[in-house]
Amino acid sequence: MRSRQVQVARGDRGDWMSHLPEKLWEVPLWNLAIPGSHDTMTDRLDECSRVVRSESLVLRALDRCFPCVTRPCVKRWATTQTWDILDQLDAGIRFLDLRIAHKTHDAGNTFYFAHGIYSQQTVKDTVTCVAQWLWEHPKEVVVIACSAFDGMDQEQHLELIHLLRRVFERRLCPKTETPSLSLCWRYGYQVILSYDDGAAEPYCELWPSIDYWWADTPDPKDLISYLEGRKQSGRPTEAFFVAGMNLTEDFRYILQHPCQTMRTMTQRAYAFLLDWIRKQHPGPTRTGLNIICADFVGDSEFIHIVIALNQGNLRGATLD
């Protein structure tokens, strides 16, 4: 049962898309402001699991020799969310960043999530929960980006694609559409599913990789400077894209801040980052934003602030 604290914090945003003004129903979804969670499935990383194969050889060697030290440290810095996926959806998150992996030496085709180490949750259980949530919220649309695919071969990609298509079925919006809320409601589409691998190309229900603006820095000022530079270069046209508000630690930063975690680093920067978000606007203009992604989405007013940016669309004369 979810805690009262979480219920209060997430507010009443489980159906925020259906509550948008009617003028925005015809707007392509890539011209709306959509709140997202970076590395969505890190709320339950498994401290007993080994470091994933995509990490450096040095880290994997340390994990083999000193797992009782390495894995807790990796978990401290790899955990980017504390809410589970249902609480995130209830709170208004509509972009899910799913980093998928297949465990080393696992003979079966069970898929997990990974960020440094593997998650406890399986992909099958998670997407089934999302499908059930969507059934209960028939006018909400979720953008899901599947990527990373650590340890997966071509056969496993096809197995995963089959699983995703089977779970979401007719809710999947084809990549040939220009999705708006009204179109999605008309045809029962609720999922924009991006799959960052060539194995998805033959399937019309699977969208290509979504551009993610990632600053790769632990400094919030550098992050904002990077995003401003990307904005000046111009946003993609007629396509989804993500402005990543997530900070990234490096080895030097961890050594200089031995008592910190990813969460404390993020919390110290949140006020500065949220102030920048408040000044943004969605829409088709050169500097308009679309999906805005953050870590620890339940720790601040982030979701509320991003959703509120859509009010600026009401002042625009051309929205498509």
C-alpha positions as CSV (number, residue, x, y, z in Angstrom):
1,M,0.0,0.0,0.0
2,R,1.4,3.4,-0.9
3,S,2.3,5.8,1.9
4,R,0.2,8.8,2.7
5,Q,3.3,10.9,2.2
6,V,3.6,9.8,-1.5
7,Q,-0.1,10.2,-2.1
8,V,0.0,13.9,-0.8
9,A,3.3,14.7,-2.7
10,R,2.1,13.5,-6.1
11,G,-1.1,15.6,-6.1
12,D,-4.0,15.0,-8.4
13,R,-2.3,14.7,-11.7
14,G,-3.2,11.1,-12.8
15,D,-5.4,12.5,-15.6
16,W,-3.7,15.8,-16.4
17,M,-3.7,15.3,-20.2
18,S,-7.5,14.9,-20.3
19,H,-7.8,18.1,-18.3
20,L,-5.8,20.2,-20.7
21,P,-7.8,23.0,-22.4
22,E,-9.5,21.9,-25.6
23,K,-7.3,24.1,-27.7
24,L,-4.4,21.8,-27.0
25,W,-6.1,18.6,-27.9
26,E,-5.1,19.0,-31.6
27,V,-1.5,19.9,-30.8
28,P,1.1,17.3,-31.8
29,L,2.5,15.7,-28.6
30,W,6.0,16.8,-29.5
31,N,4.8,20.4,-29.1
32,L,3.5,19.9,-25.5
33,A,5.6,20.0,-22.4
34,I,5.8,16.5,-21.0
35,P,7.4,15.6,-17.6
36,G,9.7,12.6,-17.6
37,S,11.8,10.5,-15.2
38,H,15.4,9.8,-16.1
39,D,16.4,6.2,-15.5
40,T,12.8,5.5,-14.4
41,M,13.4,2.0,-12.9
42,T,16.2,2.7,-10.4
43,D,14.0,2.8,-7.3
44,R,14.8,-0.9,-6.5
45,L,18.3,-1.7,-7.7
46,D,19.5,-5.0,-6.5
47,E,22.6,-4.6,-4.3
48,C,23.2,-8.4,-4.6
49,S,23.6,-8.3,-8.4
50,R,26.9,-7.9,-10.2
51,V,27.9,-4.8,-12.0
52,V,26.6,-4.8,-15.6
53,R,28.8,-5.6,-18.6
54,S,28.6,-2.1,-20.1
55,E,30.5,-0.7,-17.1
56,S,34.3,-0.2,-17.2
57,L,36.7,-3.1,-16.9
58,V,38.2,-1.5,-13.8
59,L,34.8,-1.3,-12.0
60,R,33.9,-4.9,-13.0
61,A,37.3,-6.1,-11.7
62,L,36.7,-4.3,-8.4
63,D,33.2,-5.8,-8.2
64,R,34.7,-9.3,-8.6
65,C,37.3,-8.7,-5.8
66,F,35.3,-6.4,-3.4
67,P,31.6,-6.8,-4.1
68,C,30.6,-5.8,-0.6
69,V,32.2,-2.4,-1.2
70,T,31.6,-1.9,-4.9
71,R,27.9,-2.6,-5.1
72,P,26.6,-0.4,-2.3
73,C,28.7,2.4,-3.8
74,V,27.3,1.9,-7.2
75,K,23.8,1.8,-5.9
76,R,24.2,5.1,-4.1
77,W,25.2,6.8,-7.3
78,A,23.0,4.8,-9.8
79,T,19.7,5.3,-7.9
80,T,18.0,8.2,-9.6
81,Q,14.4,7.7,-8.5
82,T,12.7,6.7,-5.2
83,W,9.1,6.4,-6.4
84,D,7.9,3.3,-8.2
85,I,6.5,3.5,-11.7
86,L,2.9,3.6,-10.6
87,D,3.5,6.5,-8.3
88,Q,5.3,8.3,-11.0
89,L,2.4,7.8,-13.4
90,D,-0.1,8.9,-10.8
91,A,2.0,12.0,-10.2
92,G,1.9,13.0,-13.9
93,I,5.1,11.5,-15.4
94,R,4.4,10.7,-19.0
95,F,7.9,9.9,-20.3
96,L,9.5,6.6,-19.1
97,D,13.2,6.1,-19.6
98,L,13.6,2.3,-19.5
99,R,17.3,1.0,-19.7
100,I,16.9,-2.7,-20.3
101,A,19.4,-5.5,-19.8
102,H,19.8,-9.3,-19.9
103,K,21.8,-10.7,-17.0
104,T,25.1,-12.4,-17.6
105,H,24.9,-16.2,-17.5
106,D,21.1,-16.1,-17.4
107,A,20.0,-18.9,-19.8
108,G,16.4,-17.7,-20.0
109,N,14.9,-14.6,-21.7
110,T,14.0,-12.7,-18.5
111,F,14.8,-9.0,-19.0
112,Y,15.6,-6.5,-16.2
113,F,16.4,-2.9,-15.9
114,A,20.0,-1.7,-15.2
115,H,22.0,1.3,-14.2
116,G,25.4,0.2,-13.0
117,I,23.7,-2.9,-11.4
118,Y,20.5,-4.7,-12.2
119,S,17.1,-3.9,-10.9
120,Q,14.9,-6.3,-8.9
121,Q,11.9,-5.7,-11.2
122,T,11.5,-7.5,-14.5
123,V,10.5,-5.8,-17.7
124,K,7.5,-8.1,-18.1
125,D,6.0,-7.3,-14.7
126,T,6.7,-3.6,-15.1
127,V,5.1,-3.1,-18.6
128,T,2.1,-5.2,-17.5
129,C,1.6,-2.8,-14.6
130,V,1.9,0.2,-17.0
131,A,-0.7,-1.4,-19.3
132,Q,-3.1,-1.9,-16.4
133,W,-2.6,1.7,-15.3
134,L,-3.4,2.9,-18.8
135,W,-6.6,0.8,-18.9
136,E,-7.6,2.7,-15.7
137,H,-6.7,6.1,-17.3
138,P,-8.0,5.8,-20.9
139,K,-7.2,9.4,-21.9
140,E,-3.6,9.5,-20.8
141,V,-0.7,8.9,-23.3
142,V,2.8,7.7,-22.2
143,V,6.0,8.0,-24.2
144,I,8.3,5.0,-23.4
145,A,11.9,5.0,-24.5
146,C,13.6,1.6,-24.4
147,S,17.4,1.7,-24.7
148,A,20.8,0.4,-23.4
149,F,20.0,-3.3,-24.0
150,D,23.1,-4.4,-22.0
151,G,24.0,-8.1,-22.8
152,M,21.3,-8.6,-25.4
153,D,21.7,-10.3,-28.8
154,Q,19.5,-10.2,-31.9
155,E,17.3,-13.1,-30.8
156,Q,16.7,-11.5,-27.4
157,H,15.8,-8.2,-29.1
158,L,13.1,-10.0,-31.1
159,E,11.8,-11.7,-27.9
160,L,11.6,-8.4,-26.1
161,I,9.9,-6.7,-29.0
162,H,7.3,-9.5,-29.1
163,L,6.7,-9.1,-25.4
164,L,6.2,-5.3,-25.7
165,R,3.8,-5.7,-28.7
166,R,1.9,-8.4,-26.9
167,V,1.4,-6.4,-23.7
168,F,0.4,-3.0,-25.3
169,E,-1.3,-4.4,-28.4
170,R,-3.7,-1.8,-30.0
171,R,-2.6,0.9,-27.6
172,L,0.6,1.3,-29.6
173,C,0.5,4.4,-31.8
174,P,2.2,3.8,-35.2
175,K,5.3,5.8,-36.1
176,T,3.5,6.9,-39.3
177,E,1.0,9.1,-37.3
178,T,1.4,12.7,-36.1
179,P,0.1,12.0,-32.6
180,S,-2.1,14.5,-30.8
181,L,-4.4,13.9,-27.9
182,S,-7.5,14.0,-30.1
183,L,-6.0,11.5,-32.5
184,C,-4.9,9.2,-29.7
185,W,-8.4,9.3,-28.1
186,R,-10.1,8.6,-31.4
187,Y,-8.1,5.4,-32.1
188,G,-7.3,4.3,-28.6
189,Y,-3.6,4.9,-28.8
190,Q,-1.9,5.4,-25.4
191,V,1.7,4.4,-25.9
192,I,4.4,6.0,-28.1
193,L,7.1,3.3,-27.9
194,S,10.6,4.2,-28.9
195,Y,13.1,1.3,-29.3
196,D,16.7,2.3,-29.7
197,D,17.9,-0.6,-31.9
198,G,17.8,-1.6,-35.5
199,A,15.8,-4.7,-34.7
200,A,12.7,-2.5,-34.3
201,E,12.9,-0.9,-37.8
202,P,10.4,-3.4,-39.5
203,Y,7.7,-2.7,-36.9
204,C,5.4,0.2,-37.6
205,E,4.4,0.3,-33.9
206,L,7.9,1.0,-32.8
207,W,9.3,4.5,-33.0
208,P,13.0,5.3,-33.6
209,S,15.4,6.6,-30.9
210,I,14.3,9.8,-29.2
211,D,17.0,12.5,-29.1
212,Y,18.1,13.1,-25.5
213,W,20.0,16.3,-24.7
214,W,22.5,15.1,-22.0
215,A,25.1,17.5,-20.6
216,D,27.2,14.8,-18.8
217,T,28.2,17.1,-16.0
218,P,27.9,17.3,-12.2
219,D,27.7,21.1,-12.3
220,P,24.2,22.5,-12.7
221,K,25.5,25.7,-14.2
222,D,27.3,23.8,-16.9
223,L,24.1,21.7,-17.5
224,I,22.0,24.9,-18.1
225,S,24.7,26.3,-20.3
226,Y,24.7,23.1,-22.4
227,L,20.9,23.1,-22.7
228,E,20.8,26.8,-23.8
229,G,23.4,26.0,-26.4
230,R,21.2,23.1,-27.7
231,K,18.2,25.4,-27.8
232,Q,20.0,27.9,-29.9
233,S,20.9,25.2,-32.4
234,G,17.2,24.6,-32.8
235,R,14.9,21.8,-31.7
236,P,14.0,18.8,-33.9
237,T,11.0,19.3,-36.1
238,E,8.0,16.9,-36.0
239,A,9.8,14.6,-33.6
240,F,10.0,14.0,-29.8
241,F,13.1,15.1,-28.0
242,V,14.2,15.3,-24.3
243,A,15.9,18.0,-22.4
244,G,17.7,16.1,-19.6
245,M,17.9,18.0,-16.3
246,N,19.9,15.1,-14.7
247,L,23.3,15.7,-13.3
248,T,26.0,13.1,-13.9
249,E,28.8,12.2,-11.4
250,D,32.3,11.3,-12.4
251,F,35.1,9.5,-10.6
252,R,36.7,12.7,-9.5
253,Y,33.4,14.1,-8.1
254,I,32.7,10.9,-6.1
255,L,36.2,11.1,-4.6
256,Q,35.8,14.7,-3.7
257,H,32.3,14.1,-2.1
258,P,32.6,10.7,-0.3
259,C,29.5,11.4,1.9
260,Q,27.2,12.4,-1.0
261,T,24.8,10.4,-3.1
262,M,23.1,11.0,-6.4
263,R,20.1,12.2,-4.5
264,T,21.9,14.7,-2.3
265,M,23.8,16.1,-5.3
266,T,20.5,16.5,-7.2
267,Q,18.6,18.1,-4.2
268,R,21.3,20.7,-3.8
269,A,20.8,21.8,-7.4
270,Y,17.1,21.5,-7.7
271,A,16.1,25.1,-6.9
272,F,18.5,26.4,-9.6
273,L,17.3,23.9,-12.2
274,L,13.6,24.5,-11.5
275,D,14.0,28.2,-11.8
276,W,15.3,27.6,-15.4
277,I,12.4,25.3,-16.2
278,R,9.9,27.9,-15.2
279,K,11.2,30.2,-17.9
280,Q,10.9,27.7,-20.7
281,H,8.0,27.2,-23.2
282,P,6.8,24.3,-25.3
283,G,5.8,24.5,-28.9
284,P,7.2,24.4,-32.5
285,T,9.4,27.5,-32.2
286,R,13.2,27.2,-32.5
287,T,13.7,27.2,-28.7
288,G,10.6,25.4,-27.6
289,L,11.0,22.3,-25.4
290,N,9.1,19.1,-25.4
291,I,9.9,16.3,-22.9
292,I,11.8,17.5,-19.8
293,C,13.4,14.7,-17.8
294,A,14.7,14.8,-14.2
295,D,16.0,12.6,-11.4
296,F,14.1,12.1,-8.1
297,V,10.8,13.5,-9.6
298,G,9.0,13.2,-6.3
299,D,11.4,15.4,-4.4
300,S,10.2,18.8,-5.7
301,E,7.5,20.6,-7.7
302,F,9.2,19.5,-11.0
303,I,6.2,17.6,-12.4
304,H,3.7,20.4,-11.6
305,I,6.1,23.1,-13.1
306,V,6.5,21.2,-16.4
307,I,2.8,20.5,-16.8
308,A,2.0,24.2,-16.2
309,L,4.3,25.2,-19.1
310,N,1.5,24.0,-21.4
311,Q,-0.5,27.1,-20.5
312,G,2.0,29.1,-22.6
313,N,0.8,27.1,-25.6
314,L,-2.6,28.8,-25.3
315,R,-1.0,32.1,-26.3
316,G,0.5,30.7,-29.4
317,A,-1.1,31.3,-32.8
318,T,0.3,28.3,-34.6
319,L,0.7,25.0,-32.7
320,D,1.2,22.4,-35.4
